[in-house]
């Protein structure tokens, strides 16, 4: 796997590719724990803070996504100016502080506000993990690394709900936030001790509105960046709807609340295997063939699942199997689409990652919230919404590639260079 730190890289040590992957995955896992560990606690939070409308409890999850989306526009330009390490330190430290505030919240309103702030702080990991991978790798190598990061990252949803349940056995729901704060401080210490600076001096950018605007405009107008970001937004809408709705689906639609941890793990496990498999096959078949095949499979499986569930009295085991297949296809889609969106963004990787993240996260959160609020005691609104998300992503993909799927190479027009966006800081 090609791997090289910039000559100017600084830090206490120079970790190898394996430690880099593990550290980046640990940073990404901050978000998975913050979201998925909450799921078993939603009934307790609602009862303790007087939330009688069960659908409103979804705000504990969705509010985090909104903060996560908005916060990304801040961290990218700062990281392009001051470097990855110092900005990462500030963001993760704030994450730990706001996690503690969530644990101290005595009203639902304060909890939601703190969750928004917690998500905005954690957005630094999404922006900088993507930017650091782009700093260090290119093309299929970048896709392989992102797949490995997501493989480790996907192990967390298998464990997080069970961790949340285990904490609830010995303490109140507030204890979950204390554990999240402690984990954030652990990862922060690891990163500050071992992670070198990956931003190359020639890509360091001035912090002014003109520079940020030009970089954001490139990210928004480049066909690959815009198209694949919007396609990811649609697909992430289905994922957000799943995270927001799964507690009610398992508890109410299937009457099996005691199995929530097992259900979550069973659905997440195939995603982990698929992320590992993607890291192996993308080099052979290419980003487009692998990613496009993943999306086509996602569309087909979600459509079949929706029709099947509407036709029969679907048992829980069948729901788990079909969702596992859907998110297996999802895993083959996301890492490759994210890499394709960053293809032309090397000179503005931090800001581009911010713009793409804001669009993807807020758009996905709005879509997922809309689908989640349609919950009527059955899994059908969720399944219909997820299938529509897949179809929308496919339509956007066809526009992005001008109707040509599985193309091995990017057209020359899509690879136009933006040399003017590389001025060094004076």
C-alpha positions in Angstrom: 0.0 0.0 0.0 1.7 3.3 -1.1 2.2 5.4 2.0 4.4 8.5 2.6 4.3 11.2 5.1 5.2 14.7 4.0 8.8 15.6 4.6 7.6 18.3 7.0 5.6 15.9 9.1 6.0 16.6 12.7 5.1 14.7 15.8 6.5 12.4 18.5 6.6 9.4 16.2 6.0 8.3 12.6 3.4 5.6 12.7 3.1 3.0 9.9 0.1 2.4 7.7 -1.5 0.0 10.2 -1.4 2.4 13.1 -2.6 5.2 10.9 -5.6 3.1 9.9 -6.3 2.1 13.5 -6.0 5.7 14.7 -8.2 7.2 12.0 -10.8 4.4 12.7 -10.7 5.2 16.4 -11.4 8.9 15.6 -14.3 8.0 13.3 -15.6 5.6 16.0 -16.2 8.6 18.3 -19.3 9.3 16.2 -20.6 5.8 16.0 -20.4 5.4 19.8 -22.1 8.8 20.3 -25.0 7.8 18.1 -25.4 4.0 18.5 -24.8 3.7 22.3 -27.8 6.0 22.8 -30.3 3.7 21.1 -31.0 1.4 24.1 -31.2 4.5 26.4 -33.9 6.4 24.4 -36.9 5.0 26.4 -35.1 5.9 29.7 -34.2 9.4 28.5 -37.8 10.0 27.4 -39.2 8.8 30.7 -36.6 10.8 32.8 -37.0 14.0 30.8 -40.7 13.9 30.3 -40.9 13.1 26.5 -44.2 11.5 26.0 -44.1 11.4 22.1 -42.0 8.5 21.2 -41.1 9.9 17.8 -39.7 13.0 19.4 -37.1 10.8 21.1 -35.5 10.4 17.7 -34.2 14.0 18.1 -31.5 12.7 20.5 -30.0 11.0 17.4 -31.0 13.5 14.7 -29.8 16.6 16.6 -26.4 15.1 16.7 -26.4 14.7 12.9 -27.5 18.3 12.4 -24.6 19.6 14.6 -22.3 17.1 12.9 -23.3 18.6 9.5 -23.1 22.3 10.4 -19.8 21.9 12.2 -17.9 20.6 9.2 -17.9 23.9 7.4 -15.8 25.3 10.2 -13.1 22.7 10.7 -12.0 22.2 7.1 -10.8 25.8 6.4 -9.1 25.9 9.8 -7.3 22.7 9.1 -6.2 23.9 5.7 -4.7 27.0 7.4 -3.3 25.8 10.7 -2.7 22.1 10.0 -4.5 18.9 11.0 -3.1 18.2 14.4 -4.0 21.4 16.3 -7.5 21.6 14.9 -8.1 17.9 15.6 -7.1 18.5 19.3 -9.5 21.4 19.7 -12.4 19.5 18.2 -12.0 16.3 20.1 -11.5 18.2 23.4 -14.8 20.0 22.8 -16.5 16.7 22.0 -15.5 15.4 25.5 -16.7 18.6 27.2 -20.1 18.6 25.5 -20.5 14.8 26.2 -20.2 15.7 29.9 -22.7 18.5 29.5 -25.2 16.0 28.0 -24.7 13.9 31.0 -25.6 16.8 33.3 -28.7 17.9 31.3 -31.9 18.0 33.4 -34.2 19.0 30.6 -34.8 17.6 27.1 -34.1 21.0 25.5 -30.7 21.3 27.1 -29.9 17.7 26.1 -30.8 18.4 22.5 -28.7 21.7 22.5 -25.8 19.8 24.0 -26.2 17.0 21.4 -26.0 19.6 18.6 -22.8 21.0 20.1 -21.4 17.6 20.6 -22.0 16.7 17.0 -20.6 20.0 15.8 -17.4 19.2 17.7 -17.2 15.6 16.5 -17.5 16.9 12.9 -13.7 17.6 13.1 -13.1 13.8 12.8 -15.2 13.4 9.7 -13.4 16.3 8.0 -9.9 15.5 9.1 -10.0 11.8 8.6 -11.1 12.3 5.0 -8.5 15.1 4.5 -5.6 13.1 6.1 -6.3 10.1 4.0 -6.3 12.3 0.9 -3.1 13.9 2.2 -1.4 10.5 2.3 -2.9 8.4 -0.4 -4.4 8.6 -4.0 -6.8 6.6 -6.2 -7.3 3.0 -5.4 -4.9 3.2 -2.5 -7.0 5.9 -1.0 -10.1 3.8 -1.5 -8.4 0.8 0.2 -7.4 2.8 3.2 -10.9 4.3 3.5 -12.4 0.8 3.3 -10.1 -0.4 6.1 -10.9 2.6 8.2 -14.6 1.9 7.7 -14.1 -1.8 8.4 -12.8 -1.0 11.9 -15.3 1.8 12.2 -18.2 -0.6 11.4 -17.2 -2.9 14.2 -18.4 -0.1 16.6 -22.2 -0.4 15.7 -21.9 -4.1 16.5 -20.8 -3.2 20.0 -22.2 0.2 20.8 -25.8 -0.7 21.6 -24.6 -3.6 23.8 -22.2 -1.3 25.5 -25.0 1.1 26.1 -27.2 -1.7 27.5 -24.4 -2.8 29.7 -23.9 0.7 31.1 -27.6 0.9 31.8 -27.4 -2.3 33.9 -25.1 -0.6 36.4 -25.9 3.1 36.0 -28.3 5.7 34.6 -28.4 6.9 31.0 -26.1 9.8 32.0 -23.3 7.3 32.6 -23.2 6.6 28.8 -22.1 10.2 28.2 -19.4 10.0 30.9 -18.0 6.9 29.1 -18.1 8.8 25.8 -16.1 11.7 27.3 -13.5 9.3 28.6 -13.2 7.6 25.2 -12.7 11.0 23.5 -9.9 11.9 25.9 -8.2 8.6 25.3 -8.3 9.0 21.5 -7.2 12.6 21.8 -4.1 11.5 23.8 -3.2 8.8 21.3 -3.5 11.2 18.4 -1.4 13.9 20.0 1.3 11.4 20.9 1.5 9.5 17.6 -0.1 11.4 14.8 2.2 13.6 12.7 1.1 16.6 10.7 0.0 15.4 7.3 -0.7 18.7 5.6 1.9 19.5 3.0 3.3 23.1 3.2 2.4 23.9 -0.4 -1.3 23.1 0.3 -1.5 25.3 3.4 -4.0 28.0 2.6 -4.7 31.5 3.8 -7.7 31.9 6.1 -9.8 34.5 4.3 -13.3 34.4 2.8 -12.0 34.7 -0.8 -9.8 31.7 -0.5 -12.5 29.7 1.3 -15.1 30.8 -1.2 -12.9 29.7 -4.2 -12.2 26.3 -2.6 -15.9 25.8 -1.7 -16.9 26.8 -5.2 -14.6 24.2 -6.7 -16.0 21.5 -4.5 -19.6 22.6 -5.3 -19.1 22.9 -9.1 -16.7 20.1 -10.0 -18.9 17.4 -11.5 -17.4 14.5 -9.6 -17.4 16.3 -6.3 -21.0 17.6 -6.6 -22.5 14.5 -8.2 -21.0 11.8 -5.9 -21.6 14.0 -2.8 -25.3 14.3 -3.7 -25.5 10.5 -4.4 -24.0 9.8 -1.0 -26.4 12.3 0.6 -29.3 10.2 -0.7 -27.8 6.9 0.4 -27.0 8.4 3.8 -30.6 9.4 4.2 -31.5 5.7 4.4 -28.8 5.1 7.0 -29.9 8.0 9.1 -33.5 6.8 8.9 -32.3 3.3 10.0 -30.4 4.7 13.1 -33.3 7.0 14.0 -36.0 4.3 13.6 -34.4 1.0 14.6 -35.2 1.2 18.3 -38.9 1.7 17.6 -38.9 -0.9 14.8 -37.4 -3.6 17.1 -39.3 -2.6 20.2 -42.8 -1.8 18.7 -43.0 -3.3 15.2 -41.5 -6.7 16.3 -42.0 -6.5 20.0 -38.4 -7.7 20.7 -36.8 -4.9 22.6 -34.5 -7.3 24.5 -32.8 -8.2 21.2 -31.9 -4.6 20.1 -28.1 -5.2 20.7 -28.2 -8.5 18.8 -30.2 -7.1 15.9 -27.8 -4.1 15.6 -24.8 -6.4 15.6 -26.3 -8.8 13.1 -27.0 -6.0 10.6 -23.7 -4.3 11.1 -21.5 -7.4 10.8 -22.0 -7.9 7.1 -21.1 -4.2 6.6 -17.7 -4.8 8.3 -17.0 -7.8 6.1 -18.0 -5.8 3.0 -15.7 -2.9 3.9 -12.8 -5.4 4.2 -13.8 -7.0 0.9 -14.0 -3.6 -0.8 -10.4 -2.9 0.2 -9.4 -6.1 -1.6 -11.4 -5.8 -4.8 -11.3 -2.1 -5.6 -7.8 -2.3 -6.8 -8.7 -5.0 -9.3 -12.0 -3.7 -10.6 -11.7 0.0 -10.0 -13.6 2.6 -8.1 -16.4 2.9 -10.6 -17.2 -0.7 -11.2 -17.1 -1.5 -7.5 -19.0 1.5 -6.3 -21.6 1.5 -9.1 -22.3 -2.2 -8.6 -22.7 -1.6 -4.9 -25.4 1.1 -5.5 -27.3 -1.0 -8.1 -27.3 -3.9 -5.6 -28.5 -1.5 -2.8 -31.4 -0.3 -5.0 -32.4 -3.8 -6.0 -32.3 -5.2 -2.4 -34.2 -2.3 -0.8 -36.9 -2.5 -3.5 -37.3 -6.2 -3.0 -37.4 -5.8 0.8 -40.1 -3.2 0.6 -42.3 -5.2 -1.7 -41.7 -8.4 0.4 -42.6 -6.7 3.7 -45.7 -5.2 2.2 -46.8 -8.6 1.0 -46.3 -10.9 4.0 -46.1 -10.7 7.8 -42.4 -10.2 7.9 -40.6 -12.0 10.8 -37.7 -10.3 12.6 -35.1 -12.8 11.3 -36.1 -11.9 7.7 -35.9 -8.2 8.4 -32.4 -8.7 9.8 -31.3 -10.7 6.8 -32.6 -8.2 4.3 -31.2 -5.2 6.1 -27.8 -7.0 6.4 -27.8 -7.5 2.6 -28.9 -3.8 2.0 -26.0 -2.5 4.1 -23.5 -4.8 2.6 -24.3 -3.1 -0.7 -24.2 0.2 1.2 -20.6 -0.5 2.3 -19.4 -1.1 -1.3 -21.0 2.2 -2.3 -19.9 4.7 0.3 -16.1 4.4 0.5 -15.8 4.4 -3.3 -18.2 7.3 -3.8 -16.5 9.3 -1.1 -13.1 8.7 -2.8 -14.5 9.7 -6.2 -16.0 12.9 -4.8 -12.4 13.8 -3.6 -10.7 12.9 -6.9 -10.0 16.5 -8.0 -9.8 18.1 -4.5 -6.2 17.5 -3.4 -5.3 21.3 -3.3 -8.4 22.1 -1.2 -8.9 18.8 0.6 -9.9 20.2 4.0 -12.4 22.7 2.7 -13.7 20.3 0.1 -14.2 17.6 2.7 -16.1 20.2 4.8 -18.4 21.2 1.9 -19.1 17.6 1.0 -19.7 16.6 4.6 -22.1 19.5 5.3 -24.2 18.6 2.3 -24.1 14.9 2.9 -24.8 15.0 6.7 -27.5 17.7 6.8 -29.2 16.4 3.7 -29.0 12.9 5.0 -30.3 14.0 8.5 -33.2 15.9 7.0 -34.1 12.9 4.8 -33.7 10.4 7.6 -35.7 12.5 10.0 -38.5 12.8 7.5 -38.6 9.1 7.0 -38.3 8.4 10.7 -41.2 10.6 11.7 -43.5 8.6 9.4 -43.1 5.6 11.8 -46.6 4.2 12.3 -45.9 1.1 14.4 -44.6 -0.9 11.4 -41.3 -1.1 9.4 -43.0 -0.2 6.1 -42.5 3.6 6.1 -38.8 3.1 6.8 -38.5 0.5 4.0 -40.3 2.6 1.4 -38.2 5.6 2.3 -34.9 3.7 2.0 -35.8 2.3 -1.4 -36.6 5.8 -2.6 -33.2 7.0 -1.3 -31.5 4.3 -3.4 -33.5 5.3 -6.5 -32.6 9.0 -6.0 -28.9 8.1 -5.6 -29.0 6.1 -8.8 -30.6 9.0 -10.8 -27.9 11.4 -9.5 -25.2 8.9 -10.4 -26.5 8.6 -14.0 -26.4 12.4 -14.3 -22.8 12.5 -12.8 -21.4 10.0 -15.2 -23.5 11.2 -18.2 -25.3 7.9 -18.3 -22.1 5.8 -18.5 -21.8 3.5 -15.6 -18.8 1.2 -14.8 -16.4 3.4 -16.8 -12.8 2.6 -15.8 -11.4 6.1 -16.3 -12.6 9.6 -15.6 -13.1 11.7 -18.7 -10.5 14.4 -19.4 -13.1 17.1 -18.8 -13.7 15.9 -15.3 -10.0 15.9 -14.5 -9.4 19.6 -15.3 -6.7 21.0 -13.0 -7.3 23.9 -10.6 -3.7 25.1 -10.4 -4.8 28.6 -9.5 -6.1 27.3 -6.2 -2.7 26.3 -4.9 -1.1 29.7 -3.7 1.1 29.3 -0.7 0.5 31.3 2.5 2.5 34.5 2.4 
